[in-house]
Amino acid sequence: MKKIWIIGAGPGDPDLITVKGLKLLKEADVVMYTDSLVSETLVAEAKETAEIIRTAGMHLEEMVDCIVERVNADKKVVRLHTGDPAMYGATMEQVALLKQHDISYEVVPGVSSVFASAAAVGAELTIPDLTQTLILTRAEGRTPVPKREKLQALASHHCTIAMFLSATLTKKITKELQAAGWADDTPVAVIQRASWPDQKIVRTTLVELDEAMRVNGIRKHAMILAGWALDPHIHEKKYRSKLYDKTFTHGFRKGVKAND
């Protein structure tokens, strides 16, 4: 069966593509990518003879027709997606149409913007005895979310929340998290264009989020990380895991008594 490769290009920095993804990119006869989101420097790694197709202005059927035509011409087609294809990548709708043409696919994972954002602010998103859960979601805007996934309901868990595609909805975010019992001084980090040369980081609090975004002119391409794991002073506090506790026994180390 004929196939294409769907590759996570990473969050922006061209060095953050996987070795496998870069290898396939260099082998491709055709490279399709969203030119508003994927680094041109990365795309330039394609071989000189490769056909480069920008897809930001295409609708779904156009993209699929383009892929089908080239795959049927025995071309090796790579579809570069920003971040990781599993997160808000709109890959399954492409695959659904490709399957109608008996074209299969292979996904190569990439570094998601959520993890590039955490790295940018030096944050561990799961802190022992504080939060062990990370919710990846988005605020409800023009595109609805399922009823059980409203932000207020998710926020009731009081864990770390990463919000994609939500930079224009900060008033809504604040209102829903407050309704879920979040304190006004809950730490928030906003990372615009994580890992790109023009990356911008804004540290603020829940109650000040909307104003901080306004003052900094951030209304797109931003990841919003919220929760006490984002506390800028978290390193000064006594949260510790069992993994490196000398009294804790696991499969690779025998613990010692606390008074030893």
Secondary structure by P-SEA (a helix, b strand, c coil): ccccccccccccccccccaaaaaaaaaccbbbcccccccccccccccccbbbbbcccccaaaaaaaaaaaaaaccbbbbbbccccccccaaaaaaaaaaaacccbbbbbcccaaaaaaaaacccccccccccbbbbbbcccccccccccccccccccccbbbbccccccaaaaaaaaaaaccccccbbbbbccccccbbbbbbbcccaaaaaaaaacccccbbbbbcccccccccccccccccccccccccccccccccc
